Amino acid sequence: MTEGDFIIDSDDLVLVTGANRFYWNKPVIAPRTKGIMDYFDEDSLYFFEAGKADSLAKTILDVYRDSLRRQFIIEKGIKVYNEYRWESEKNTSWNW
């Protein structure tokens, strides 16, 4: 892996725009918060404990060390993301 091979989203508010990073075929690392975990699970996104640098560092190493798991998480994350994209949601229960 080289610089730019993964994306770190540090804030719940970045999730909507940050999740599109799956289309770059890059793993996404996000804080383990309720808002994010309402959509993504441990098999679809990399998580770290918010506010804990050692947790973030461990997660970055996990991304780096296990290429098979990394690809699995990216693929599952893309599937989850596609379920909640505006293009998928706009014709569901929204009353516009």
N, C-alpha and C positions, 0 to 999 in steps of 0.2 A: 504494500500500500504506500502511496505517496501523499504529499500535501493535497488536500482537497478531496480525498477519497471517502470521507464521511462528513456528515453534517451534524452539528450539535444545536438543538433548539433548547434554549434555557428558560423559556417562558410559555405558559399556556396560551397566551395570546398569539404566539407565533405559529401555533399548530396548523391553523387553517392555511396559511401561506407556506409554512415550513414543510407540510406533508407532501407538497408537490415535488419535493426533492426525490421522492421515490422514482419519478420519471427520469432522473439522472442515473438510476440504478445504483444509488448510494444508500448505505444504512443510515437510519435516523436515530439519534440518541436524544432522549427527552427526559425531563424529570418525572419521577413516579408521582403523579398528582391525579386526583379523582377525575378532573376534566379530560385528561388525556386517556386515562385508563377506562373511561366510559366507552371509548371506541377501540383502543388498541390493547392487546394483551402481550404477555411475555414472548409469544412466538411471532409477533408482527412488528415489534419495535424494540429497540434497546432502551433500557431504563437505568437511571441512577437516582440516588436519594437526593432530593433537592437540598441545596445548601451544603453538601458534603463533597469536598474536592476529592477525597480519597475514593469515594464511590464513583465519581465521574472518571477518575483515572483508571480504576479497575474495569469499568465498562469499556473505555477506549481500548484497553489491552485485550479485553474479550473480543471486541470487534476485529482487532488486528490479528489475533492468534488463531481464530477458527474460521477459515474461509468457507467451509461447507455450511456451518450454522449461519454465517453472515448471508450467504446467498438464499438460504431458506427463509430467514427473517425478512429480507428485502422482498422476496416473492410474495410472502403472506401479507406483508405490509401494503404492498401495491393492491392486493385484492381487497383488503379492508378499506383502504383509501378510496378505491373506485366505488365502493358501496355508498360512500357519503359525499362524493363530489357533487357539486351543484347540478351538473348535467344529469346525475342519477336521481337527485332529490327533488328537483323543481316540479316534477309532475306527480309527486306523491301526495302528502297530506297538506301541503301549503295551500292557502286560500288567497291567492293573489288576484 
